[in-house]
Amino acid sequence: MNGSENRNHPGAPKAMRLWFGIFMVLIYIGVGLLFFFDVFSIDSNAISYTVGALLILYGIFRGYRLYKGSN
């Protein structure tokens, strides 16, 4: 075994995990904004805004965790 291998995350290299994390943050925030702009034609605005807000908040949370983990 190589001593420099990261044993906590076998498989994908660190750069690939970082780019995937950034991609997922953008997806969560983007879909949340689509809920706000009523792209999915949900009958109840309250449900649409709630789901949109939760997705945006989760995207921000994931972005924060990604930023703190990359330092």
N, C-alpha and C positions, 0 to 999 in steps of 0.2 A: 504494500500500500504506500502511496505517496503521502508524505507527512504534511504537505500543504493542502491536502484535500479537505474540504469542509464536510465534516461528518454529520452535522446537524441537518443539512439539506443535500442529500445525495441526488444526483441526476443533473438537472439544468444548471448551467453556469450562472454566476451571480449577475452578470450583465443581462442575461436573458430574463431572469426573474425580475430585475429592476424595470426593464422595458415592458414586461407583461403587467407589472403592478401599475405603471403609469397609464398604460392602455386601459386597464380596468377602471381606474379612477375617472378617466375621461368618459368611459361608457356609462358609469353610474351617474355622473353629473349630467351628461347629455340626455340620458333617458329621463332623468328627473325633470329637466327643462322641457322635454317633450310632453310630460304629464302636465306641467304648468301651462303650456300653450295649447292644451286640449287637442293634441294630434290624434290621440287614441279614441276620441269621441265617447268618453265615459259620461253616463247620464248625470251623475252627481258630481258637482264641482268640488264639494267637500272631500270626497274620496280622491279625486284627481289631485287636488292640492296637497292632501295628506301624504299620499304615496310619493308625489313629486318631491315634497320637502324631506321625507325620510330617505329617499334615494340620494338627494343632493347632500344631506348631512352625512350619510354613510360614505359617500364619495370623498367628502372633505376629511372625514375621520381616517379613511384608508390612505389618503394622501399624506396626512400628518404622520401616521404610523410608518409609511414608506420613507418619508423625509427623516424621521428620527432613527429609523433602522439603517439608513444608508450612511449616516455619519459615523 
